[in-house]
Amino acid sequence: MTIDDAAGLFERDFESYVKALTTFLSIPSLSARPEHADDMARCAAWLRDRLTAAGLEADVLPTAGHPVVVADSGPPEENPDAPTILLYGHYDVQPPGDETLWHTSPFEPTVRDGAVFARGSADNKGQLMTHLAALASLHDAGRRPPVRVKCLYEGEEEVGSPNLPDFVCAQADRLACDAVLVTDASRLSGGRPALFYASRGLVYKEITLEGPPHDLHSGHYGGAVGNPANLMARIVASLQDDAGRVRIPGFYKDVRRLTAVQRRWLGETAPSDAELIEETGVPALWGESRYSSAQRCTARPTLDVNGWLAGYTGAGAATIIPARASAKVSMRLVPDQDPRAVSDAFDAAVRAACPPAVRASVRTLSTCAAYQSPTDSPFLRAAAAALATAYGVRPALAREGGTWPILPMFKQVLGADSVVTGFADPHANAHGPNEFFSLDDLKRGTRTVLAFLDHCATPSAMK
Amino acid sequence: MTIDDAAGLFERDFESYVKALTTFLSIPSLSARPEHADDMARCAAWLRDRLTAAGLEADVLPTAGHPVVVADSGPPEENPDAPTILLYGHYDVQPPGDETLWHTSPFEPTVRDGAVFARGSADNKGQLMTHLAALASLHDAGRRPPVRVKCLYEGEEEVGSPNLPDFVCAQADRLACDAVLVTDASRLSGGRPALFYASRGLVYKEITLEGPPHDLHSGHYGGAVGNPANLMARIVASLQDDAGRVRIPGFYKDVRRLTAVQRRWLGETAPSDAELIEETGVPALWGESRYSSAQRCTARPTLDVNGWLAGYTGAGAATIIPARASAKVSMRLVPDQDPRAVSDAFDAAVRAACPPAVRASVRTLSTCAAYQSPTDSPFLRAAAAALATAYGVRPALAREGGTWPILPMFKQVLGADSVVTGFADPHANAHGPNEFFSLDDLKRGTRTVLAFLDHCATPSAMK
């Protein structure tokens, strides 16, 4: 292996990387809180300085929100045609929540039981630190990275990355790459590392039905006036059948079916029905009977009411016909559903189901396509080999039921597929109290990044 | 007429009755506000003293809430077999609401433009004053009432009369009567007085669906977990068809159909479809196509969602499967639906529509039967004749779409039907700012009460 020197120096200097991580974690980079704008800027500058010290050309670039840190190693001298890998991460963190639930202060990182405890340790600073450690070790060994490495570290992931798409579009040349490495996921429960080759998309809607201009007396008018809440129930119910199958015309038209091998992978990684019931606490599972619950959670599109409100919701009774009713309804999409087509079909279905007794309006709150990477790319194989070496176990190929908007965005804007993995413990309390990142994962993660970059330089070796 | 003397004295002393009414109205008898308990007691005592002064044996009797004022004239000496009429009214008033909207202070009664403006003037103190004026005028004329008169004036009508049923049960002997006169309604729009011979009942339910013990990530679990809000929509939608017809088994079994004459009466009193649209501001009417909107508002049972709540209802998007959903659903009933049977059938229909993926519970918040009085009783005819004389126009026979729980309660406990009318202007702003009762209605109302009592003494004269 050509990176042995760097790996050796990383082991030797491990304590200094732990120290650097605690410094990184001590900056309260809370993107959601305007009063932390200075901390955000300080954190971005710290990151730029680390990347500069590792020999990259690094910059802090502004956005309409918090800044983005970008860096570029330039092409390797001995291998100018090597591919370019874009490393993605984020330096912002979730608010700490109820601090009384933390055993140690969220922004005073503490090492105990082989892990560092702090807000942002798992999500995403500890995982981002593996990039910094790999790049710094290579630099200390007097080596350029074996591939061209670019970095894209945003400061708004925890608030939905509102400015990232525009930023990537504007900086598309600077960020041009052959593949993206995203280390913002977790290992699977049980601890096995995974490569996530698919995620679901999202179309999020808000339906409003308006009847009378103000609430009416249900005794005086009940029976002759369309009740927005009754009619909302009818409309929402009309969008789905008893078994959860969506009845919007054309909804399933472009749904890509799982291949036999993908079904096998799902069987390896997904919880059983009993585990799913245990995990969620529901009385029984539900959904399209022709598909396993594992498929329904990751490979089938859905329609869920996320919230609704109408009329009187306090204690006791109020005999009113509410003036309006609203419902937030979102659909998870799978490859190859077109979010725009689904969005339009949803609006048309609502309008078709709405009687003239109320006025319906539908707002689109967000749309995002599903994502699926090739599962036979050299970059995915490079990552699989690197994880297998670092963790001593072949990584799983997994599907994510949630939505990762950066993946289709990178594909669309940069033309690059993403390799998505994560080193964090699946029970690392990301977004909760006492979040942690284990020192063992810092080691194995850094080894993974080093090996991944090395394998990407000689992709033929992975075939 | 045997009551001419009394009517003459009433005209002569009219100013003193206006003054008494302003005294009555100046007491802020707000049943909803515990800090007004002393005012409630003072108001009840004032009422008892007026009844005593009019020659009745009157008492203030306690309840678990505010006291009730009862009175009894005893049987008329010259006609000991005359029927007994129970006069019903209430001395409590609604809170004044936003006092800046009042042109004069709500508890400083002001006479202007031929009306007295004050909270409670129309609802119900001005109308109750017609009883007091009739009884006092008879007394001043040296006469006992021509029938036995009992009074029942409660202090909790504006808070739902929670203690009245128990009170009437406990005092059933003391309150025994042949008919009840209720003057707590209004004249119809256009000004014509009405006798309300029917009101709708009510069964009010709250459905709760519980799925997971806490909100779930809709990406991780959507498709495999029953969403309480989606399923609430299905359940509520299953209770009714597209045209508003209720699909609960047996719901219409006991519904009494209108007779030809009742349909004619409805045509005389109900607003047209165009008027109903104007009045409510809805884009279009809605409901069972086989029935006119007038029938649907008063003579057909309904099912309305009064409120519902689930999940995230703030601005923007939250991608959750809510842990629970709740809906308040009420049904207006018509004669001869049995509230208990409807209540049980509703619960069974909800349970039948609920899949095992969620736990359903249904609470009953209130039940009340519909009411319909005979339309050929001597008491109704007596009231019709009295109103016709006092107002110079034959009263309409009308149905109320709302629910008047005292009517079936009097029928059940006392075995007596009610004669329901009202002297107040239909736009008297009851419950709103600048509530008023016109002096003309005080005159005509008092004449109506005097004539009604007189006619009841000789019911054969009405045939």
Interface residues (C-beta under 8 A of the other chain):
Chain A: R200 L202 Y204 G211 P212 P213 H214 L216 H217 S218 G219 H220 Y221 G222 G223 A224 V225 G226 N227 A229 N230 M232 A233 R234 V236 A237 S238 Q240 D242 G244 L276 T280 G281 V282 P283 A284 L285 W286 G287 E288 S293 A294 R296 C297 R300 P301 T302 L303 D304 V305 N306 G307 W308 L309 A310 G311 Y312 T313 G316 A317 A318 T319 I320 I321 P322 A325 S326 A327 K328 S330 R332 P355 P356 A357 V358 R359 L365 S366 E400 G401 G402 T403
Chain B: R200 L202 Y204 G211 P212 P213 H214 L216 H217 S218 G219 H220 Y221 G222 G223 A224 V225 G226 N227 A229 N230 M232 A233 R234 V236 A237 S238 Q240 D242 G244 L276 T280 G281 V282 P283 A284 L285 W286 G287 E288 S293 A294 R296 C297 R300 P301 T302 L303 D304 V305 N306 G307 W308 L309 A310 G311 Y312 T313 G316 A317 A318 T319 I320 I321 P322 A325 S326 A327 K328 S330 R332 P355 P356 A357 V358 R359 L365 S366 E400 G401 G402 T403
